[in-house]
Amino acid sequence: MFDVKKLTLGEVAKIEELSGQPITAIGEDEAPKGKTMAAVAFVVKRRQILAAGGKVSEFTWNDACSLTFAEASELIGVGKSTAEGSDEAPDGDPTTATAASTPKSSARKTSRGSSSKQA
């Protein structure tokens, strides 16, 4: 499961913009999930692509919206138990889980093209 605390502010803003909900809605049972899951999958997949040396343009918002619920769940780690390798928090709250899909690279490209260290 991804870790909300490890998202950049830009990624949080993008998820909120695309989903039309605050990031805190991720853990709310009553909150709509379609756009939110697509937005999270969009950000997570783009991180994976960047970590692999690819270009973010390889995965679009339409690509994220075309994922099935099962594909999006697998991509972002929803429903994985701790025994399956998920880093989901013991309380089951996805906003407190650690990132399964966070890039392992210590440096990443910023929007201006310069390299910056990732915490």
ZIFEN-V664802 format. One record per residue. PSI is psi in radians with two decimals (999 if undefined). OMEGA is omega in degrees with one decimal (none if undefined). D_LAST is the distance of its C-alpha to the last C-alpha in Angstrom with 1 decimal. Layout:
PSI;OMEGA;D_LAST  PSI;OMEGA;D_LAST
//
This chain:
2.47;178.8;18.3  2.77;-179.4;15.3  1.96;-179.5;13.2  -0.61;-178.1;13.9  -0.31;179.4;11.3  -0.01;175.5;8.5  2.53;173.4;10.7  2.83;177.5;10.4  -0.59;176.5;13.4  -0.70;178.2;15.2  -0.71;176.7;15.0  -0.81;179.5;16.3  -0.70;179.9;18.9  -0.75;178.0;19.9  -0.76;179.7;20.5  -0.72;179.4;22.4  -0.85;-176.7;24.4  -0.63;-177.0;25.3  -0.37;-177.1;26.2  0.32;-178.4;27.8  2.72;173.3;26.4  2.69;-178.4;23.8  -0.49;-179.9;20.7  -0.28;179.3;22.3  -0.27;-178.9;25.2  -0.70;-177.4;23.4  -0.04;-178.4;24.5  2.19;-178.7;28.0  -0.62;-175.0;30.8  -0.26;-175.8;33.0  2.47;175.0;30.5  2.52;-173.9;31.3  -0.41;-173.9;29.1  -1.07;-179.0;30.1  -0.64;-179.2;28.2  -0.81;179.3;25.2  -0.69;178.0;24.9  -0.72;179.6;25.5  -0.75;178.3;22.8  -0.75;178.2;20.2  -0.68;177.8;21.5  -0.86;-178.8;21.4  -0.79;-178.3;17.6  -0.79;-178.8;16.9  -0.71;178.6;19.4  -0.65;174.9;18.1  -0.76;179.7;14.6  -0.74;-179.9;16.6  -0.80;178.2;18.8  -0.73;-180.0;16.1  -0.52;-180.0;14.6  0.06;178.5;18.2  0.19;-179.9;18.9  -3.02;179.6;21.0  2.43;-178.1;21.5  -0.39;179.6;20.7  -0.15;178.4;24.4  -0.23;-179.3;25.2  2.02;-174.4;24.6  2.98;175.6;26.2  -0.70;178.0;26.6  -0.65;176.2;30.1  -0.76;179.9;28.7  -0.72;179.7;26.6  -0.36;179.6;29.7  -0.16;178.6;31.8  2.55;171.6;29.9  2.88;177.7;32.0  -0.72;-179.9;30.8  -0.74;179.4;30.5  -0.77;179.2;28.5  -0.73;179.0;26.0  -0.75;178.7;25.8  -0.73;-178.7;25.2  -0.75;-176.9;22.5  -0.05;173.9;20.5  0.34;178.7;21.6  2.33;175.3;24.1  -0.04;177.4;26.8  2.36;176.3;25.3  2.85;179.1;26.2  -0.60;179.7;24.2  -0.45;-179.6;26.8  0.03;177.7;25.9  0.06;177.2;22.4  2.64;177.0;20.8  0.49;-177.9;18.2  2.45;-179.4;20.1  2.61;-179.0;20.4  -0.48;-179.3;23.8  -0.06;178.6;24.9  0.02;-178.7;24.7  2.01;-177.6;22.7  -0.33;-179.4;20.4  -0.13;178.1;18.3  0.11;-179.9;17.3  2.84;177.4;16.8  2.76;-173.2;13.7  2.18;172.9;13.0  -0.38;-174.3;15.5  0.23;179.1;14.9  2.35;179.7;11.2  2.47;-179.3;11.1  -0.20;-178.7;10.6  2.46;179.5;10.2  -0.21;178.3;7.6  2.56;176.7;9.0  2.78;179.0;10.5  2.39;174.3;13.4  3.06;-177.9;13.6  -0.34;178.9;16.9  0.00;176.6;18.5  -0.05;178.0;18.0  2.80;-178.1;15.9  2.41;178.0;12.9  2.62;179.1;9.6  2.45;177.4;6.5  2.34;-178.1;3.8  999;none;0.0
//
